[in-house]
Amino acid sequence: MALPRPKVMTVSDAAAGRLKEIIANADKEIIGIRVGVKNSGCAGMAYTMEYAETVSAHDEVVEDKGVKLLIDPKAIMFMLGTELDFETTKFASQFTFHNPNQVSACGCGESVAIEPVKLAAQA
């Protein structure tokens, strides 16, 4: 018996609203937002987001609250269970990642340390 497949990412209501605005106002036709991670900064990794014009062969496609996210296949094991949110504070408005796999972040907030998910062995 196969284990249920965990959801890679979810989108908060605030993030869905902001992403819909961004997609509607883009200067080119896009199908969604590509999300990934890259090596960067003092903590080791940084989240990436960019317009997606096409779906690549190995992208993980997540549709949530009317928004399409395309997850880079190299990022999937780092992103499992992550919620994409959009937060507004007194001084900033930004997308934030609530990632259960994130173990730390640098002081400036530009990079994070993320451990890949360890899936339970099948019985």
C-alpha positions in Angstrom: 0.0 0.0 0.0 1.4 3.4 -1.0 1.8 6.1 1.6 -0.3 9.3 1.0 1.7 11.8 -0.8 2.4 14.9 1.3 1.4 18.3 0.0 4.5 20.2 -1.1 3.2 23.7 -0.4 0.1 25.6 0.5 -0.8 29.3 0.0 -2.4 31.5 2.7 -5.4 33.7 1.8 -3.1 36.8 2.0 -0.5 35.3 -0.4 -3.1 34.1 -2.8 -4.7 37.6 -3.0 -1.3 39.2 -3.6 -0.2 36.6 -6.1 -3.4 37.1 -8.1 -2.7 40.8 -8.3 0.9 40.3 -9.4 -0.1 37.8 -12.1 -2.9 40.0 -13.4 -0.6 43.0 -13.6 2.5 41.2 -15.1 3.9 42.8 -18.2 3.9 39.4 -20.0 1.6 36.4 -19.9 2.5 34.1 -17.1 0.9 30.9 -15.9 2.0 31.1 -12.3 4.9 31.6 -9.9 8.1 29.4 -9.9 9.3 28.7 -6.4 12.7 27.2 -5.4 15.8 27.4 -3.2 19.3 28.4 -4.1 22.7 28.3 -2.2 23.1 31.8 -0.8 24.1 33.8 2.3 25.6 33.0 5.6 22.9 30.4 6.6 23.3 28.5 3.4 20.1 28.8 1.3 17.6 31.4 0.1 14.1 31.1 -1.3 13.5 32.1 -4.9 10.3 33.3 -6.6 9.9 34.3 -10.3 7.3 34.5 -13.0 6.6 31.2 -14.8 5.7 31.3 -18.4 5.7 27.5 -19.0 5.7 24.3 -17.0 9.0 22.4 -17.1 8.9 18.6 -17.4 9.8 17.9 -13.8 8.1 20.8 -12.0 5.8 19.9 -9.2 2.6 21.9 -9.9 0.7 23.1 -6.9 -2.7 24.8 -7.3 -4.1 26.3 -4.2 -6.7 29.1 -3.7 -6.7 29.9 -7.4 -3.0 30.3 -7.7 -0.5 28.0 -9.5 2.9 27.5 -8.0 5.6 25.5 -9.9 8.1 24.0 -7.5 11.6 23.4 -8.8 12.3 19.7 -8.6 15.6 20.3 -6.7 13.6 22.2 -4.0 10.8 19.7 -3.3 12.5 17.9 -0.5 13.3 21.2 1.2 9.8 22.7 0.7 7.5 19.8 1.8 4.9 21.2 4.2 5.7 24.9 3.5 3.1 27.6 3.6 3.6 30.7 1.4 2.2 33.8 3.2 2.2 37.5 2.5 2.7 39.7 5.6 2.5 43.5 6.0 4.2 45.2 8.9 4.7 48.8 9.8 7.8 49.0 7.6 7.5 46.2 5.0 5.2 44.0 2.9 6.7 40.7 1.8 6.1 37.1 1.0 7.2 34.8 3.8 7.8 31.0 3.9 6.6 29.1 6.9 8.7 26.0 6.4 8.8 23.2 9.0 12.1 22.1 7.5 13.8 25.4 8.2 16.2 25.0 11.1 17.6 28.5 11.4 18.0 31.9 9.6 20.7 34.5 9.4 20.3 37.7 11.4 19.6 39.8 8.4 16.8 37.5 7.2 18.3 37.0 3.7 19.2 33.3 4.0 18.0 30.2 5.9 19.2 26.7 6.8 16.9 24.0 5.6 17.2 20.3 6.0 15.6 18.0 3.5 12.5 16.0 4.6 13.2 12.5 5.9 10.2 10.4 4.8 9.2 7.5 6.9 10.1 4.1 5.6 7.3 2.0 4.1 6.1 -0.9 6.1 
